[in-house]
Amino acid sequence: MTASRHLRLQQDISIHSVVMADRRVVVFPSSAELGPALAHLVTSRAEKAIASRGRFTLGLSGGSLVSMLGKELLALPELDCSKWLAGFCDERLVPFDDPESTYGLYKSKLFSKVNLPDSGILTIDPSLPVSQCAEDYTRKLKEAFPDDDFPVFDLLLLGMGPDGHTCSLFPDHPLLEETKKIVAPISDSPKPPPQRVTMTFPVVNAARCVAFVSTGGSKAPILKEVLEGREGPAFPAARVVPANGELFWLVDDPAAASLTIQVERLGSGAKLLETFRPCRKNLE
């Protein structure tokens, strides 16, 4: 091997290692294969957290994640949520019986069917004005995470909108620059309903693990720009970079259709390994 080729090979290995260390982009044939792998990720992280810290802290998002988790977690034969603490990455300021309530959807599709006590669910108080609601939810998170300046969740599950937003952090919104608040109010959400509360980037990026789930061909253009870069400011979803944690992007073939970066491909029945060891058959 020539010296120049050896140098290029070493550079390729270094670049590849950095990319894999920062995030894992895992592509499944469809959401039908993605769902069980997501459930395995949740339960494996729960077991690990409970073994080391006595509880599992999980941040939930709405959208298609509600139905996916409701289906796949309930399909597990020995699911034990008794030591889980579930919060919400963002929430709409609506009554819990409103179809727009993320908590309300999880209650009907998941919480009411598992052994997660009410004390293990951190909900907003939708009766409060939006600013007070954010302050009240901040207080609840501080009480639940008394030793952290910013709450450190074991796992945050995030979605991404067609505009690149995540949580209720929208492109070009002033909340993208928030560095001190744990939970922030938003009264002018470009996506209805307009009043919401959301975790801020300092909380999201403090998590031990963050997993995005993105499916469907309509997400392909924005997913490419989020994962491969774009001209102009980075989309909010691209600003999720855990400081000391792991980052997963779990996507299906239609969503990944435009990607040119290396990805990991898993088929039916595959599980996400705790430690990824790159091999050529899993990469393209």
N, C-alpha and C positions, 0 to 999 in steps of 0.2 A: 504494500500500500504506500502510495506517495505521501509525502508530508502534507501537501495541500489537501489531499483527499481525507487524510486522517483528521486534519483540523476541521474540515467541513463536517465530518461525521461527529466529532466531539461537540461542535456547535449545535448540530441537529439534536443530539441526545440532551444537551443542556436545555435547549428551547422546549423540547418535548417534555422534559421532566418538570420544568416550571409550569407549563400549561396544565399538566396532569395534577401537580401539587395544588394549584390554585382552584381548579374546578374539574368536575367530571360531567361531561355532556353524554348522556346515555339515551340511545334511541331504541324504541320498541316498534314492532310492526304496527301496532294499533294501541288504543287506550285499553283494550281488553287484556293485553299483556302487561301494560304499564301498571294497571291497578294493583294486581297482586304483589308486584315488586315494591310498590309504594307502601303497601301494608306491611311487608316484611321489613322495610327500612324503619317504619315507625316502631314496630314491636321490638326489633333488634336494638334500636337506640333506647327504648324504654327499659329493656332488660339491663343494658349496660349502665344507664343512669341510676336505676334503682339499686343495682349491686354496689355502685361506688358512692352514691349520695343519698340513697333512701327514698328518692322520688324521681318522677319523670315530668319535666316541664315542657309543654307543647303549645306552640302558637299556631292558631288556625286562621285560614282565610276562606272566603266564600266562593261563589261561582261553582264550577264543575267539581271542585274538590269535595263539596259536601256530599254529593251523591256517590262519588268514587269511594270516599272513606266509609260512608255508611254501608255500602255494599261489601267492600273488601275486608274491612276490619271485622264486620259481623260474620263473615264467612270463616274466620279463624276459630278453631274448636276450643281453644283454652285461653281466650282473651281475658286478661285481668287488668282492669283500669283503676283498681282501688287505690293505687299510689300515684296516680296521674294528677297533674295540675294543668288544666287547659285554660288558655287565654285566647284573645283575639288580636290578630295583627292590625285589623281595623274593624270598625263597626259603623253601621248606619244608625243615625239618631231617629229611630222609629220604635213604636211599641213592639214587644217581643212576639205578639201575634200577627204582626204585619208580615206579608210575604217577602219584604225586603230585609227583614231582620236575619242577620247571619246566625246569631244565637238561636233564634226560633227555628231555623232550618236544621241546625245541628241537633237541637233538642228532639225534633220529631224523627229525624233519620238516624241518629246515633246515640245521643246522651240517654234517652229514655229506654234504651235497649241494652245498656251495659252497666257494670257496677261502678260507675263514676259518681261519687257523692256530690251533692250540690256544693259542698264546701270546696270541691276540687274544680269548680268552674268559676272563672273570674269574668263577670259580666259588667257591662256598663249600666248606669242608671238612666234609662231613656226619658225619665220625667224631668231631668235637669236641662237648663239651657246648654248649648253646645260647649261653651268655654268651661262652665262648671262641670259638665260631664267629663271633659278631658282631665280636669284637675282631680275629680273623684276617682277616675280610673288610674291615674298616676299614683294616687294614694294607695289604692288596692295593690298595685304592682310593687310599690315600695314595701308594703307590709309583707308581701309574698316573697320578696327578694331583699331582705333587710341588710345583707352583707355586700350588695352590689350598688355601685353608683348608677349604672344602667343595668336593668335586669338581664341576666345571662340565661337564656332559654336553652334547653338541650336540643330542641328541634323547632324550627319555624318552617311552616309549609306555606308557600307563596304561589300566587298565580300572576299572570301578566295580561294586561289588557291590550287591545289592538293598537293603542297609542303608546305602548311601552310603559304604562304606569304599573306600579305594584303597591300593595297596601292601598292607602288613599293618598299616595304621593304621585302627583300628576306632572307631566312635562311643563317646564317653565313656571311652576308654582313656587312662591317664596318658601314654602315648607321644605323644599329640597335642601335649603341651606340651614335648617334648624339644627343646632348642635347642643343645646342645653336641655330642652324638654324631653321627657320620656314619651309622653303622649301629647299630641297636638290636636286642636280643634280645626276643622275646616268647614266653612259656611258657604263656599262657592265651588263645590265640586263640579267639574264639567260633566260628570256622569251622575245622573239622579240616583237617589235623593241627594240634594245639595249639602245637607248637614251631616257630618260624620266626625269620628275621632280616629286617629291613626297613630300607630307606633312610628317613631322617627328613625332616621338612618342610624344614629348611634346605638339604638336598641337592636335594630335588625342586624347590624354588623358586629354586635357583641355576642351573637348566638354561637353555640358550639357547632351547630350544623344548620344550614339553610338548604331547603330543597324547593326548587321551582317545579311546577308541573304545567306543561304547555302542550296542548293537543289541537289538531285540526289544521287544515290547509290555510285557513284565513290568518293563522299566526306566522306563516312561513316568512313573509317579507320583514316583519318587525323582529322576528327571532334572529334572522341573519344580521340585522343591524345591531341588535343588542349584543350578540355573541362575537361578531366579527368587526364591530366598529362602524362608525358613520362620520360624515362631515357634520360639524356643528356639535352642540352639547350632547353628552351621553344621555340616553334615555334613563328614566329612574331605575328600571330593572337592571340596567348595566352598572348602576352604582352600588349594587348589593355585592359587597366583597368582605366577607367576615374577616375580622382582624386576626383572630386566633382559631378560626373554625373551618369547617368544610363547606363546600358549595356544590350542590348537585343541580343539574338541569335534566329533568326527566321529560322526554318529549317523544311523540310518535312520528312515524315516517312522514305523514303529510306536513307536519309542522317543520320537520327537518329538511324538507325537499330542496331548499335553496342553500343549505350550508355547504361550505367548502373546507371548513376546518376538520381536523381529525375528531372522530367521535367513537364512542364505545357502543357496540350493538349487542343487545340481548334479546333472545327469543322467548317463546312461551315457556313458562315455568322457571325461568332464570331468576336468580336472586342477586341483589347487589352485595358484593363482597365488602367486608369492613375495610380491607386494605386492597387497593387496586394494583395488580401487577400487570403492566401492559404486555400484551402479546399480539402478534400481528393479526391473528384471526378475529380479534375483537375490535380492531381498529380499521378505519378506512380513510 
